[in-house]
Amino acid sequence: MFAGPDAPENLAAALSLVQQDHRRLGELWQAMVLTLETEDVSLFRDSVAALLSYARAHFRNEEWVMRLADYPAYADHKAEHDRLLSDAEDMLHNLDVAFVPPDWPAVAAFFRHWLNKHARTADADLRAHLRDRIGGEESSLRVS
C-alpha cells in the first residue's frame, strides 16, 4: 500500500533533508568566518552570498515540509523567512557599499544571530509540530 506524502515516514525523510540543510548553513557560516582573516573583499562577499543563496533554497525546502506537514503557523513562518532574506540582502548590499574589513566580524556576528534566532524560535515550533506528527527527537541549527 502506498503511503501518502504526509505519512510519518515521508515527513521524517523530508525533515532529514531540512536538517541536512541546517548543517550546510552552519558549514557555510564557518567558511565565511574563515575568510575574515584574508581581508579579501571578493572572497568574503562570495562567502556571504553563498550563505544567502543556500538560505533561500533551504527556506523553500522548509516551506515545502511545512505544507506537507500541514503546519498551522506556515504563513507566519514563511513571513519570517521573507523578512530574514530581506535583512540578509540589505546586509549584502551594505557589504558592497559601506563595510570594510574591520566591519566584517560584525557582519559574521549578524549572520550567526540571524541563523540562531530563527532556529531557536520559529524552527523550534516547527520541530515540535513535526515531533507530534512523526515522533522522535530532532536536532536544531546552532552556529557558534
Secondary structure, DSSP 8 states (H G I E B T S, - for coil): ----TTSHHHHHHHHHHHHHHHHHHHHHHHHHHHGGGG--HHHHHHHHHHHHHHHHHHHHHHHHHHHHTT-TTHHHHHHHHHHHHHHHHHHHHHHHHT--GGGHHHHHHHHHHHHHHHHHTHHHHHHHHHHHHH-S--------
